[in-house]
Amino acid sequence: MAAFEQRFLPPRDGISAARLRAPGGRRTHAGAHLPVPATVGAWLAETVIPSTLGREQAFGAMRLTPEYFVTDGALTTEGGERAALADPVEPGGIYSFHKPVPHEPRIPFEVAIVYEDEDLLVVDKPAFLASTPNGKFVRECVVTRLRAARGEDSLVAIHRLDRVTSGLLILSRRGATRGAYQSMFQRREVRKTYRALAWLPPAWRPGDPLPLGLAPGAGARYRISRLEKEGGTRAVLETLGEPNARTSIELLRVLRHAGRWAGEFLLRPHTGKTHQLRVHMNALGMPLLGDPVYPVDLAPDPYDFSSTLQLLAERLAFADPLTGEERAFESGLRLDPRSA
């Protein structure tokens, strides 16, 4: 480990800097056995651009070059020094730089602040806005927006919601306490409640039983199964094997919408698999209103806001890991079948 303090680049415009590990050195890493290029410029041109980012990869109107890294990219050593193309490579050193990020059309929905203290920022995330930088959405996500708007580069989401899901999202404001709150989510100590609108089976009529024996006010039932990601697709499937996903499902009421019967449900995930609530409801023959993936992946344009998934992260409750105090947060958003 270097004797000096690591001083990586801070975020720019709310976007975290990327990091690169140089080959060689005495620290354990995947490239420790590789030869060390003579200069930073040679390393970038011969290895980094072709293997990591692609020689022909374009970012908007800009093509990535070694010169970009040391100019607009502000390539910096872990000691906080700006690097030049002619500099020798620090064997095994970690460099940080700012990737060129193209313009993104604004997602026309706003983030609402639900609660804040010195450690946490709790927000209502609108549907269609990503939680964190991901794929096409780097600027247009909750973390980047709030970092830029509030001038808080330390904001980090400590859990995630699907881009098309709305509701409560918690962000950490301080690195000193972040680990305690992240561990709380990792240990499944947070009690999550979702509200959802789902289509009832086509042949269902009032008085008929629903899957799992559900009836309004009859209490919760459970869906327990094994979920696996299907390669090359967005869909997650129920498969044979040891169960790894468990969801509590409670029917609140039945309603008529667009000539069909639908139900309003409380859903409580006891595990945290990708798309778990959506997959479990679809597997019961009750897909959620406005779901772009289940039962059929419609592959909509990400800027098509005409149909909103009717799934809301409504409530989060937990014992605070720092104080032991019981805490609970409620979303100010509501479901609306007319927007599905």
Helices and strands as residue ranges (DSSP letters): E 18-21, H 40-43, I 44-53, E 58-59, E 62-63, H 66-70, E 94-97, E 112-116, E 120-125, H 142-150, E 156-157, E 166-172, H 175-186, E 191-199, G 211-213, E 221-229, E 236-239, E 245-257, E 260-269, H 276-283, E 311-319, E 326-330, G 337-339
